[in-house]
Amino acid sequence: MKMVLLWIFVLFIASLNLGLAHVNGGDQPLAKINILKATIAFHEFAAISAQPVLLGLKGEDTQWTTVIFMNPNPSSDDWVGVFSPAKFDPSTCPPPVNDRKEQLPYICSAPIKYKYANKSSPFYTKTGSGSLRFQLINQRADFSFALFSGGLSDPTLVAISDPISFVNPKAPLYPRLALGKSWDEMTVTWTSGYDIDEAAPFVEWGRKGDLRVRSPAGTVTFKRNSMCGSPASTVGWRDPGFTHTSFLKDLWPNFVYTYRIGHLLSNGSVVWSKTYSFKSSPYPGQNSLQRVIIFGDMGKAERDGSNEYSNYQPGALNTTDQLIRDLDNIDIVFHIGDLTYSNGYISQWDQFTAQVEPIASSVPYMIASGNHERDWPNSGSFYNTPDSGGECGVPAETMFYYPAENKAKFWYSADYGLFHFCIADSEHDWREGSEQYKFIDQCLASADRHRQPWLIFAAHRVLGYSSNYWYGQEGAYEEPMGRESLQRLWQKYKVDIAFYGHVHNYERSCPIYQNQCMNKVKNHYLGVINGTIHVVMGGGGSHLSGFSEVIPHWSIYRDYDWGFVKLTAFNQSSLLFEYKKSRDGKVYDSFTISRDYKDVLACVHDSCEPKTLAT
């Protein structure tokens, strides 16, 4: 039996390669493990096992497992890694990227999570035995657990468990709603293990209490050679399964719809998901209560405490859970970049979609592109940095729907009731004369302020104002060429509020134009729009960013904490802005805007239409 396990793991080892920590990605917990240097030293008296062997017997897509292990030579830096798939085909593993004289077989894939052996067994170093609990989600493959000594920098494999698996690893999971290209359309995107030659994907849906109809779905995926570099193309690669999107059209405004996902198998049977529901969008311009959530830079965290030794996204679950608790009072969410911080470790996209499923399956979950989704040298991104870990936008563009004309050009407009949103892509050129600048101009110009008075601009990086420490060191208050290029458009079209992430804190400016506060009021704005309020809301969950010691005159409120913004439109004349902390859901900063349509038409500095005295 030992020899069989050894041979299985030789194949397993020959397919893996988890190299040195990804450059500029040292915070990614999985990047801390130097598996490329791992050695195999199975110990006769070392053992590891996991229970239950079969997961999801009651239809669950998430389940806790208990891992029991024993090591006759224990140390404080022993750790347990969760690998999925449990076994690998060596042909799928690329050769070592460094010295080919390295000892083979070698491990060339990251675990999907890990814990130190003594995390819940304080006497492990004395007894050599312990147990851990892991929370697993269905990720289209089986799992095995490996016990390593030697810490993260010099790991030695001493034992590996038999595999465990979900009942149906291919099941359709983690639905994500998003607005379509018209107000009466909702899209449903989900992940499964079924390609189109195995099953036909569809959504069965209808108004609550009415007969249901079926809408077909399209299927896409991406491969290792779609990645732009390592670790995404090497140590962080994991098969993403298949992404399906269905378009639910001709929705009645403000109705509750129920839906469930189906895959029609060749034998005529159907694999079903759970049943979900959502409320359709209001008609553009409709006077009704409409509530919008905006934040950036949330990331993911593990509820079982794994992967968290670098304190990577310590506030992610706080924000997620606050939104889930308040879900009945939320109509749409905008996550403006830096979604997962997977940084090239593709398994983390499943973890993230599972984390936000309670939100994204119930309300539209709209996203923007951030540096950790898109940036990679010589890949066409505006910033020549390796922040995406080699993903260069591909997982984000594939796994989420957004109503862009070109998925690779991550800018789009969205209408929701009284709101008109212009979502920019700060990872592509936005300067005057660029393709994106022309889009922003057109998007802002297309807002019908009589029907949709609330005009919102959003981008990931700060293209407006922020007194972040980095910007202060540079003597600036924004990304280079940011507001210099776009400020004229914000003023010309009288943008109410501009939102940004990237900086991991909260800051609100006064209504500002050309570095000058156009209104000294702080909490209630009346009448004409004479400047745009700029808000940094990048405290969704990732490690926090410090402020400059200098507080600019335009900075109204700053907070070094995790949180999110809630916009509530009561009608065409009244908007409430609230900044809430994720830790308690309480409001810590707020203001209101009261305005009539005639105030939008009013001429203010640099926003006046041409005039003539001709009669």
C-alpha positions in Angstrom: 0.0 0.0 0.0 2.9 2.3 0.9 4.5 1.7 -2.5 1.2 2.4 -4.3 0.9 5.7 -2.4 4.5 6.5 -3.2 3.9 5.9 -6.9 0.7 7.9 -6.9 2.5 10.8 -5.3 5.5 10.5 -7.7 3.0 11.2 -10.5 1.5 13.9 -8.3 4.9 15.4 -7.7 5.9 15.2 -11.3 3.0 17.5 -12.2 3.4 20.3 -9.6 5.9 23.3 -9.4 5.3 26.0 -6.8 8.3 28.2 -7.2 9.6 31.2 -5.3 7.2 33.9 -4.1 5.8 35.8 -7.1 7.7 39.1 -7.6 5.8 42.0 -6.0 3.2 39.5 -4.7 4.8 38.6 -1.4 1.5 39.2 0.4 -0.2 36.4 -1.5 -0.2 33.6 1.2 0.3 30.8 -1.3 3.3 32.6 -2.8 5.2 32.1 0.4 5.5 28.4 -0.2 8.7 27.3 -2.0 7.4 23.9 -3.3 9.8 23.9 -6.1 12.5 23.1 -3.5 10.4 20.4 -1.9 11.8 17.0 -1.3 10.0 13.7 -0.8 10.8 11.8 2.4 7.8 9.6 3.2 8.2 8.4 6.8 7.1 4.9 7.6 5.3 6.0 10.8 3.9 9.4 9.4 0.3 9.4 8.4 -2.5 11.7 7.5 -6.2 11.1 6.7 -9.4 13.1 6.2 -13.1 12.6 7.0 -15.6 12.5 5.5 -14.5 10.8 2.4 -17.6 11.8 0.4 -18.7 15.4 0.6 -22.0 17.0 -0.3 -24.3 14.0 0.4 -27.1 16.4 1.2 -26.5 18.7 -1.7 -24.0 21.0 0.0 -21.4 22.8 -2.1 -19.4 23.7 1.1 -18.4 21.2 3.8 -16.1 21.0 6.8 -13.5 18.2 6.9 -11.4 16.9 9.8 -7.8 16.0 9.1 -5.9 13.8 11.5 -2.1 13.4 11.2 0.9 11.9 12.9 4.6 12.7 12.5 7.3 10.9 14.6 9.6 13.9 14.1 7.4 16.9 14.7 8.5 20.5 14.6 6.7 23.9 15.1 6.9 24.7 11.4 5.2 21.6 10.0 2.2 22.3 7.9 -0.7 20.7 6.1 -1.5 21.6 2.5 -4.8 21.0 0.7 -4.2 19.9 -2.9 -6.8 19.7 -5.6 -6.9 17.7 -7.9 -5.6 15.0 -5.6 -3.6 13.3 -8.4 -2.2 14.9 -11.5 -1.2 13.8 -15.0 2.5 14.5 -15.3 2.0 15.6 -19.0 0.1 18.6 -17.8 3.1 19.9 -15.8 5.5 22.2 -17.5 9.3 21.6 -17.0 11.1 23.5 -14.3 11.6 27.2 -15.1 15.1 27.2 -13.5 18.0 24.8 -13.4 16.9 21.6 -15.2 19.4 19.7 -13.1 17.0 20.1 -10.1 16.2 16.9 -8.5 13.1 15.2 -10.0 10.3 14.4 -9.4 9.3 17.9 -8.4 6.1 19.5 -7.2 4.8 22.1 -9.6 1.4 23.3 -8.3 0.4 25.3 -5.3 -1.9 23.9 -2.6 -5.2 25.7 -2.6 -4.8 26.4 1.1 -2.7 25.4 4.1 -2.4 25.5 7.9 0.4 25.0 10.3 0.1 21.6 12.1 0.1 23.1 15.5 -2.6 25.7 14.8 -5.3 23.8 16.8 -3.0 21.2 18.5 -0.7 23.1 20.9 1.0 19.9 22.1 1.8 18.7 18.6 5.6 19.3 18.9 5.6 17.0 21.9 3.1 14.3 20.9 3.6 14.3 17.1 -0.1 14.0 16.6 -2.8 16.6 15.8 -5.9 17.5 13.9 -7.1 20.4 11.8 -10.5 21.4 10.4 -10.7 22.7 6.8 -13.7 24.1 5.0 -13.8 22.9 1.4 -15.8 24.2 -1.4 -16.8 22.2 -4.5 -14.1 23.0 -7.1 -14.7 20.4 -9.8 -12.0 17.9 -8.5 -11.0 15.7 -5.6 -8.8 16.7 -2.7 -5.8 15.3 -0.9 -4.0 16.5 2.2 -0.2 16.5 2.5 1.9 16.8 5.7 5.1 18.7 5.2 8.1 19.4 7.6 10.7 22.0 6.9 8.4 25.0 7.0 7.3 26.9 3.9 10.8 27.7 2.6 12.3 24.2 2.6 9.3 21.8 2.6 9.7 18.0 2.9 6.7 15.8 2.2 6.3 13.2 4.9 2.8 11.9 4.3 -0.2 12.2 2.0 -3.8 11.2 2.5 -6.2 9.2 0.3 -8.4 11.5 -1.8 -11.8 12.8 -0.8 -14.4 14.3 -3.1 -17.8 15.9 -3.5 -20.6 13.7 -4.7 -20.9 15.7 -8.0 -17.7 17.7 -8.5 -19.1 19.1 -11.8 -22.2 20.6 -10.2 -23.3 24.2 -11.3 -22.3 26.6 -8.6 -21.8 30.2 -7.4 -24.2 32.2 -9.6 -23.3 35.8 -10.2 -26.0 38.3 -11.4 -25.1 41.4 -13.5 -27.0 44.0 -15.4 -27.3 43.4 -19.1 -26.9 46.1 -21.8 -30.5 47.2 -21.4 -32.4 48.1 -18.2 -34.8 45.1 -18.6 -32.2 42.4 -18.8 -30.4 40.5 -16.1 -27.5 38.1 -16.7 -26.7 35.0 -14.7 -23.2 33.7 -14.8 -22.0 30.5 -13.0 -19.2 27.9 -12.9 -19.4 24.2 -13.5 -17.4 21.2 -14.7 -19.6 20.6 -17.7 -18.4 21.4 -21.2 -21.0 21.7 -24.0 -20.2 18.2 -25.3 -21.4 16.8 -22.0 -24.4 18.9 -21.1 -26.4 21.9 -22.3 -26.5 24.8 -19.8 -29.6 26.9 -19.2 -31.5 28.9 -16.6 -35.1 28.1 -15.7 -36.8 31.3 -14.4 -39.9 33.3 -14.1 -41.9 35.8 -12.0 -42.5 34.5 -8.5 -45.6 32.4 -8.6 -45.8 32.3 -12.5 -44.8 29.6 -15.0 -41.1 29.4 -15.7 -39.3 29.6 -19.0 -35.9 28.3 -20.0 -33.1 30.5 -21.4 -30.0 28.9 -22.9 -26.5 29.9 -21.8 -23.2 30.3 -23.5 -20.1 28.5 -22.3 -16.5 29.8 -22.2 -13.2 28.9 -20.4 -9.5 29.7 -20.6 -6.4 27.6 -20.7 -2.9 27.7 -19.2 -1.5 29.3 -22.4 -4.0 32.2 -22.0 -2.0 33.3 -19.0 0.7 35.9 -19.6 3.3 34.7 -17.0 4.1 33.0 -13.8 2.7 32.1 -11.4 -0.6 32.0 -13.3 0.9 29.9 -16.1 3.0 27.7 -13.8 2.8 27.2 -10.1 -0.6 28.9 -9.7 -2.4 27.3 -12.5 -5.5 25.3 -11.8 -8.2 24.4 -14.3 -11.0 27.0 -14.0 -13.7 24.7 -15.3 -16.4 26.3 -17.5 -18.1 29.6 -17.1 -21.7 29.9 -18.4 -23.8 33.0 -18.9 -27.5 33.3 -19.7 -29.4 36.5 -20.6 -32.9 36.9 -19.0 -34.7 39.4 -21.1 -37.9 41.5 -21.2 -38.1 41.7 -17.4 -41.0 43.6 -15.8 -39.6 46.4 -13.6 -39.4 45.8 -9.9 -40.7 42.2 -9.9 -39.2 39.4 -7.9 -38.0 36.5 -10.2 -36.9 33.1 -9.1 -34.4 31.1 -11.0 -32.3 27.9 -10.9 -29.5 26.7 -13.1 -29.7 23.5 -15.1 -27.4 21.3 -17.2 -29.3 18.9 -19.6 -27.3 15.7 -19.8 -27.2 13.5 -22.9 -29.4 10.9 -21.2 -32.2 13.5 -20.8 -31.7 14.0 -17.1 -31.0 17.5 -15.6 -28.5 18.5 -13.0 -30.0 21.3 -11.0 -28.6 24.0 -8.7 -30.4 25.5 -5.7 -33.3 27.9 -6.4 -32.4 31.7 -6.1 -34.3 34.9 -6.5 -33.7 38.5 -7.5 -35.6 41.7 -8.0 -35.6 43.2 -11.5 -34.3 46.7 -12.2 -36.6 49.7 -12.0 -37.5 51.5 -15.2 -34.9 54.3 -15.9 -36.2 57.5 -14.2 -38.7 55.7 -12.0 -39.2 57.5 -8.6 -38.6 54.7 -6.1 -36.3 53.8 -3.3 -33.0 52.6 -4.8 -29.9 51.5 -2.8 -26.4 51.1 -4.2 -23.3 49.6 -2.5 -19.8 50.7 -3.7 -16.4 49.5 -2.5 -13.1 48.3 -3.9 -10.2 46.1 -2.9 -12.0 43.4 -0.8 -10.2 40.2 -1.7 -11.1 36.9 -0.1 -10.4 35.2 3.3 -10.8 31.7 4.5 -13.4 31.0 7.2 -11.4 28.1 8.5 -8.4 30.4 9.2 -6.1 28.9 6.6 -3.8 31.0 4.4 -4.1 33.9 6.8 -0.6 34.1 8.3 0.3 37.1 6.1 -2.8 39.0 7.2 -3.6 39.4 3.5 -7.2 40.6 3.4 -8.1 40.8 7.1 -11.3 42.7 6.5 -12.8 40.8 3.6 -15.2 38.6 5.6 -16.3 41.6 7.7 -17.4 43.4 4.6 -18.9 40.3 3.0 -20.9 39.4 6.1 -22.1 43.0 6.7 -23.5 43.1 3.2 -25.1 39.7 3.6 -26.8 40.8 6.8 -28.2 43.9 5.1 -29.1 42.2 1.8 -32.8 43.0 2.1 -31.8 46.7 1.9 -29.4 46.5 -1.1 -30.4 46.7 -4.7 -27.0 46.6 -6.6 -23.3 46.3 -5.7 -20.3 47.8 -7.5 -16.9 46.2 -6.6 -14.5 48.6 -8.3 -11.4 46.5 -8.8 -9.0 44.2 -7.0 -11.5 41.5 -6.5 -9.7 38.3 -5.4 -6.0 39.3 -5.0 -5.4 35.8 -6.4 -2.2 37.2 -8.1 -1.9 34.2 -10.4 -3.2 31.5 -8.1 -6.2 30.5 -10.1 -7.9 28.4 -7.4 -8.6 31.5 -5.5 -11.3 32.7 -8.0 -13.5 29.8 -7.0 -12.9 30.7 -3.4 -13.9 34.3 -4.1 -17.1 33.5 -6.1 -18.1 31.1 -3.3 -17.5 33.9 -0.7 -19.7 36.5 -2.5 -22.4 34.0 -3.7 -25.0 35.0 -1.1 -24.7 38.6 -2.4 -24.0 38.0 -6.1 -26.8 35.5 -6.5 -29.4 37.9 -5.2 -28.5 41.4 -6.5 -26.4 42.5 -9.6 -22.7 42.3 -8.7 -21.0 44.8 -11.0 -17.2 44.8 -11.2 -14.4 47.0 -12.5 -10.8 46.2 -13.4 -8.0 46.7 -11.0 -4.2 46.3 -11.1 -4.4 42.9 -9.5 -6.7 41.7 -12.2 -5.0 43.3 -15.3 -1.4 44.6 -14.9 1.4 42.6 -16.4 4.5 43.7 -18.4 4.1 43.9 -22.2 0.5 42.8 -22.0 -1.1 46.1 -23.1 -1.9 47.3 -19.6 -1.3 51.0 -18.9 1.0 50.2 -16.0 3.9 47.9 -16.7 3.7 46.1 -13.3 3.4 42.4 -12.4 0.5 42.9 -10.0 -1.9 40.4 -11.7 0.6 37.5 -11.2 0.4 36.7 -14.9 -3.4 36.7 -15.2 -3.5 39.8 -17.4 -7.2 40.2 -16.9 -8.3 36.8 -18.3 -10.0 35.2 -15.3 -11.9 38.4 -14.4 -13.0 38.9 -18.0 -14.1 35.3 -18.2 -15.7 34.6 -14.8 -17.8 37.8 -14.5 -20.2 39.4 -16.9 -20.2 43.2 -17.4 -21.9 45.1 -20.2 -18.8 46.3 -22.1 -18.6 46.4 -25.9 -15.3 44.6 -25.7 -14.5 42.4 -22.7 -10.8 43.2 -22.9 -11.5 46.9 -22.7 -13.0 47.0 -19.2 -15.1 50.1 -19.5 -18.9 50.3 -19.6 -22.0 52.3 -18.7 -24.9 51.0 -16.6 -28.3 52.4 -15.8 -30.2 51.6 -12.7 -33.4 53.5 -12.0 -32.4 57.0 -11.0 -28.6 56.4 -11.5 -26.4 56.5 -14.5 -23.0 54.9 -13.9 -19.8 55.4 -16.0 -17.3 52.7 -15.1 -13.7 53.4 -16.3 -10.7 51.1 -16.6 -7.8 52.7 -14.9 -5.5 49.9 -16.2 -5.9 51.2 -19.7 -5.1 54.6 -21.1 -7.7 57.3 -20.2 -5.8 60.4 -21.4 -7.4 62.9 -23.8 -7.5 61.4 -27.3 -7.4 57.8 -26.2 -10.2 55.4 -27.0 -11.3 55.2 -23.4 -11.4 59.0 -23.0 -13.8 59.1 -25.9 -15.9 56.5 -24.2 -16.0 58.4 -20.9 -17.0 61.6 -22.7 -19.8 59.8 -24.5 -20.9 57.9 -21.4 -21.2 61.1 -19.3 -22.9 63.0 -22.2 -25.5 60.3 -22.6 -26.9 60.7 -19.1 -30.5 61.9 -19.2 -30.4 64.0 -16.1 -34.1 64.6 -16.1 -34.8 60.9 -15.7 -31.6 59.9 -14.1 -30.3 62.8 -12.0 -27.6 60.9 -10.2 -24.4 60.7 -12.3 -21.7 58.5 -10.9 -18.1 58.0 -12.2 -16.0 55.1 -10.9 -12.5 53.7 -11.6 -10.1 51.5 -9.6 -7.1 53.8 -9.3 -7.5 57.3 -8.0 -8.0 59.6 -11.0 -9.1 62.4 -8.8 -8.1 63.2 -5.2 -6.6 61.2 -2.4 -4.2 62.2 0.5 -2.8 58.7 0.6 0.7 58.3 2.0 2.2 57.2 -1.4 0.8 60.2 -3.2 2.0 62.5 -0.5 5.5 61.2 -0.9 5.3 61.9 -4.6 3.9 65.4 -3.9 0.7 64.4 -5.7 -2.9 63.6 -4.8 -3.8 61.1 -7.6 -2.4 58.8 -10.3 -0.2 60.7 -12.8 -2.3 62.3 -15.6 -5.5 61.4 -13.7 -7.5 64.4 -13.0 -5.5 66.5 -15.4 -7.1 64.5 -18.2 -10.6 64.0 -16.8 -11.4 66.9 -14.6 -12.9 68.9 -17.5 -15.3 66.1 -18.3 -16.5 65.8 -14.7 -17.2 69.5 -14.6 -18.7 69.7 -18.0 -21.2 67.0 -17.4 -21.7 67.9 -13.7 -20.7 64.5 -12.2 -22.2 64.2 -8.7 -19.7 61.7 -7.2 -16.5 60.0 -8.4 -15.5 56.8 -6.7 -12.1 55.1 -6.5 -10.4 52.1 -4.9 -6.7 51.1 -4.9 -5.9 53.1 -1.8 -7.1 50.9 1.1 -8.9 53.4 3.3 -11.8 55.9 3.1 -11.6 59.6 2.2 -14.2 62.1 1.0 -13.5 65.5 -0.6 -15.6 68.6 -0.8 -17.3 69.3 -4.1 -14.1 70.2 -5.9 -12.9 71.6 -9.2 -9.3 72.5 -10.1 -8.1 71.8 -6.6 -10.6 74.3 -5.1 -13.6 73.5 -2.9 -16.6 74.9 -4.7 -18.8 74.5 -1.6 -17.8 74.8 2.0 -20.8 72.9 3.3 -20.0 69.4 4.6 -23.2 67.5 5.2 -26.0 68.8 3.0 -25.7 70.1 -0.5 -28.4 72.1 -2.1 -29.0 73.5 -5.6 -26.6 73.6 -8.5 -23.7 71.2 -9.1 -20.5 73.3 -9.0 -18.0 70.6 -8.4 -17.6 66.8 -8.1 -17.3 65.0 -4.7 -14.4 62.5 -4.9 -14.5 59.4 -2.7 -11.8 56.9 -2.1 -13.5 53.7 -1.0 -10.7 51.1 -1.2 -11.2 49.7 2.3 -13.2 46.7 1.3 -11.0 44.2 3.1 -7.3 44.3 2.1 -4.5 45.5 4.3 -5.0 49.2 5.1 -3.2 52.2 3.6 -1.9 55.1 5.6 -2.6 58.7 5.0 -0.2 61.6 4.3 0.6 63.7 7.4 -0.7 66.7 5.5 -4.5 67.0 5.4 -5.4 68.9 2.2 -8.0 71.6 2.5 -10.4 69.6 0.3 -10.4 66.5 2.5 -13.6 66.4 4.5 -13.4 63.0 6.2 -10.7 60.3 6.4 -10.9 56.9 8.0 -8.2 54.2 8.4 -10.5 51.2 8.5 -12.5 48.8 6.4 -15.9 49.8 5.1 -18.2 50.5 2.2 -20.4 53.3 0.8 -24.2 53.1 0.5 -26.1 55.5 -1.8 -29.8 55.7 -1.3 -31.9 57.6 -3.9 -35.3 58.4 -2.4 -36.5 60.1 -5.5 -35.3 62.4 -8.3 -34.5 65.2 -5.9 -33.0 63.5 -2.8 -29.8 61.4 -2.4 -28.3 60.0 0.9 -24.6 59.1 1.0 -23.4 56.9 3.9 -20.0 55.5 4.7 -20.3 52.4 6.9 -17.6 50.5 8.7 -17.5 46.7 8.0 -16.8 45.9 11.6 -20.2 47.0 12.9 -22.3 48.3 9.9 -22.7 51.7 11.6 -22.6 55.0 9.7 -19.5 57.1 10.3 -19.8 59.7 7.6 -22.8 60.9 5.6 -24.2 63.7 3.6 -27.3 64.4 1.6 -27.9 66.1 -1.8 -31.2 67.9 -2.5 -31.6 69.1 -6.1 -34.2 69.8 -8.8 -33.7 69.3 -12.5 -33.4 73.1 -13.0 -30.3 73.0 -10.8 -28.7 70.5 -13.2 -29.4 72.8 -16.1 -27.8 75.8 -14.4 -24.6 77.2 -15.8 -21.5 76.9 -13.5 -17.8 77.4 -14.2 -16.6 75.5 -17.3 -19.9 73.7 -17.7 -21.8 76.3 -19.7 -23.4 75.5 -23.1 -22.6 78.0 -25.9 -24.9 81.0 -26.0 -26.1 83.4 -28.7 -28.0 86.7 -28.7 -29.6 86.0 -32.1 -33.4 86.2 -32.2 
